[in-house]
């Protein structure tokens, strides 16, 4: 890893703590016996991927839930359940990023959507007084719904590399999803498959030593 010059971070379950089953549980409570049917309709219509690549707006995303369900769903309840997986950004990771950026060029590539990103920005502001996350630690951040590309597509990684002006073989990518790691490897990046529950500051301590 001595030749690494750039580090490309995933956000969820790497820098930001997630509890994805919590969102599933909240939707099951909200939708009751309709959960499986609504989930099947949304997956068949590719709603989640469209939302993550910016092809549909938050309004359309909510409408898709309302149309798939037979009951009258409040948009606020849909958003609350959708954001249920987001737990927060532990403050000690900011210090870690601050130290890391003195040695490496740092970037973010996250599969996300406008609803989740808005929650993250609000959390950073209200809990940490931070309004400049994207530029304080990183040269550039790449959010799937804004760039129209999502992991694990090899083309998505190539887009990020070209836009950032960095070489794949000199770039380390860290992500919790095995499919995303495979896509990054196919694009020529060095990778770390981050295990959910591990602490990223310990996993990457070698890059500060």
matplotlib code that plots the C-alpha trace (Angstrom):
import matplotlib.pyplot as plt

x = [0.0, 3.1, 2.2, -1.3, -1.8, -5.6, -8.3, -11.8, -14.4, -17.8, -20.0, -22.6, -21.2, -17.7, -17.8, -21.5, -23.1, -26.1, -28.8, -30.4, -32.7, -34.2, -35.6, -37.0, -38.6, -40.1, -41.6, -43.1, -44.7, -46.0, -47.2, -48.3, -49.5, -48.8, -45.0, -44.0, -46.4, -45.2, -41.6, -42.1, -43.8, -41.0, -38.3, -40.1, -40.3, -36.7, -37.6, -34.7, -32.1, -33.8, -33.8, -30.1, -29.1, -31.2, -33.6, -36.6, -37.1, -38.0, -41.6, -41.8, -40.1, -42.8, -45.5, -44.3, -44.8, -48.3, -49.3, -48.0, -49.9, -53.7, -53.6, -53.2, -49.6, -48.3, -45.2, -43.6, -44.0, -42.3, -39.4, -39.1, -38.9, -36.5, -34.2, -34.5, -31.3, -29.2, -27.6, -25.0, -21.3, -19.2, -17.1, -13.8, -13.8, -13.4, -10.1, -9.0, -10.0, -8.2, -4.9, -5.4, -5.8, -2.3, -0.9, -3.4, -5.9, -9.3, -12.6, -16.1, -18.1, -21.5, -24.6, -27.2, -30.2, -31.5, -33.4, -30.5, -28.0, -30.3, -30.5, -26.7, -26.2, -28.8, -27.1, -23.7, -25.0, -27.1, -24.9, -21.5, -21.9, -20.5, -21.7, -18.6, -18.2, -17.8, -14.8, -13.3, -11.9, -12.3, -11.1, -14.4, -17.4, -19.3, -23.0, -24.7, -27.9, -26.0, -23.5, -26.0, -23.7, -23.8, -21.6, -20.8, -20.7, -17.2, -18.2, -19.1, -15.7, -14.1, -16.2, -15.1, -11.4, -11.6, -13.4, -11.0, -8.0, -6.5, -5.0, -6.8, -3.6, -2.7, -6.2, -7.5, -11.3, -12.9, -16.5, -18.7, -20.4, -18.7, -20.3, -18.9, -15.5, -15.6, -16.6, -13.7, -11.3, -12.4, -11.8, -8.2, -8.5, -6.8, -9.5, -10.4, -13.6, -14.8, -16.7, -19.8, -19.2, -15.5, -14.1, -12.7, -10.1, -8.6, -8.8, -7.0, -4.5, -1.7, -2.2, -1.3, 1.6]
y = [0.0, 2.3, 3.7, 4.9, 8.6, 8.9, 7.4, 7.1, 6.6, 5.1, 6.9, 4.5, 1.9, 3.3, 6.9, 7.2, 4.5, 2.8, 0.3, -0.8, -3.3, -0.4, 1.1, -2.3, -2.6, 0.9, 0.2, -3.1, -1.2, 1.5, -0.8, -3.8, -6.7, -4.7, -4.6, -7.5, -6.4, -2.8, -3.8, -6.1, -3.3, -0.8, -3.3, -4.2, -0.6, 0.0, 2.8, 2.6, 2.6, 5.4, 7.5, 6.7, 7.9, 11.0, 9.8, 10.6, 13.2, 12.8, 13.7, 10.9, 8.5, 9.2, 9.1, 5.6, 4.3, 5.9, 4.4, 0.9, 0.9, 0.6, 2.8, 6.5, 7.1, 10.4, 11.5, 12.4, 8.8, 7.5, 9.9, 9.1, 5.3, 5.9, 7.9, 5.4, 3.6, 6.7, 6.8, 9.5, 10.5, 9.9, 13.0, 11.1, 10.3, 14.0, 14.1, 11.0, 12.5, 15.7, 13.8, 11.6, 14.4, 15.7, 12.6, 11.7, 13.2, 12.2, 11.7, 10.3, 8.1, 7.2, 5.6, 7.9, 10.1, 13.6, 12.5, 10.8, 13.5, 16.2, 14.2, 13.9, 17.6, 18.4, 16.0, 17.4, 21.0, 20.3, 17.7, 18.9, 22.5, 21.6, 23.1, 22.4, 18.6, 18.2, 20.5, 20.4, 16.9, 16.0, 17.4, 16.3, 14.2, 12.1, 11.3, 8.9, 10.9, 14.0, 12.3, 9.9, 6.9, 4.3, 1.5, -1.2, -0.2, -0.1, 2.9, 4.7, 4.3, 5.4, 8.5, 9.3, 8.7, 10.8, 13.6, 13.7, 13.3, 10.4, 7.1, 3.9, 2.0, 4.8, 5.0, 3.0, 2.5, 1.4, 0.1, -2.3, -3.8, -6.8, -6.0, -2.5, -3.8, -6.1, -3.2, -1.1, -3.9, -4.4, -0.7, -1.1, 0.4, -1.0, -1.9, -2.6, -4.5, -2.9, -5.2, -3.7, -3.0, -2.5, 0.9, 2.6, 4.6, 1.4, -0.4, 2.4, 3.3, 1.9, 4.9, 7.3, 5.4]
z = [0.0, 0.0, -3.4, -2.3, -2.8, -2.7, -0.5, -1.7, 1.1, 1.1, 3.6, 5.0, 7.5, 7.0, 8.1, 9.0, 11.2, 9.7, 10.9, 7.7, 9.4, 11.4, 8.2, 7.2, 10.6, 10.5, 7.0, 8.2, 11.1, 8.7, 5.9, 8.1, 5.9, 2.8, 3.3, 1.0, -1.7, -1.7, -1.6, -4.6, -6.6, -5.8, -6.7, -10.0, -10.9, -10.0, -7.7, -5.3, -8.0, -9.9, -6.7, -6.1, -9.6, -9.5, -12.2, -9.9, -7.3, -3.6, -4.4, -7.0, -4.6, -2.0, -4.6, -5.6, -2.0, -1.9, -5.2, -4.3, -0.9, -0.6, 2.6, 2.8, 3.7, 5.2, 3.3, 6.7, 7.9, 4.7, 5.1, 8.8, 8.0, 5.1, 7.3, 10.1, 9.1, 9.6, 13.0, 12.8, 12.4, 15.5, 16.2, 16.7, 12.9, 12.1, 13.9, 12.0, 8.6, 9.5, 10.2, 7.1, 4.7, 5.6, 4.0, 1.3, -1.1, 0.2, -1.7, -1.1, -3.4, -1.9, -3.3, -1.7, -2.4, -1.8, 1.3, 3.0, 2.1, 3.5, 6.8, 6.9, 6.3, 9.0, 11.5, 10.9, 11.5, 14.5, 16.2, 15.3, 14.1, 10.8, 7.5, 5.3, 5.5, 1.7, 1.5, 5.0, 4.7, 1.0, -2.3, -3.9, -3.0, -5.4, -4.6, -6.9, -7.2, -8.3, -10.7, -12.2, -11.6, -8.8, -7.5, -8.3, -12.0, -13.3, -15.4, -12.2, -10.7, -14.0, -13.9, -10.4, -11.2, -14.4, -12.7, -9.7, -12.0, -10.0, -11.0, -10.1, -9.1, -6.7, -5.1, -2.2, -2.0, 1.3, 1.3, 3.3, 0.3, -1.4, -4.8, -4.6, -3.8, -6.8, -9.1, -7.7, -8.2, -11.8, -12.3, -11.1, -7.6, -4.5, -2.0, 1.6, 2.3, 5.5, 7.9, 9.4, 13.0, 12.7, 13.5, 10.5, 12.5, 13.7, 10.4, 8.7, 11.4, 9.3, 7.0, 9.8, 11.2]

ax = plt.figure().add_subplot(projection="3d")
ax.plot(x, y, z, "-o")
ax.set_aspect("equal")
plt.show()
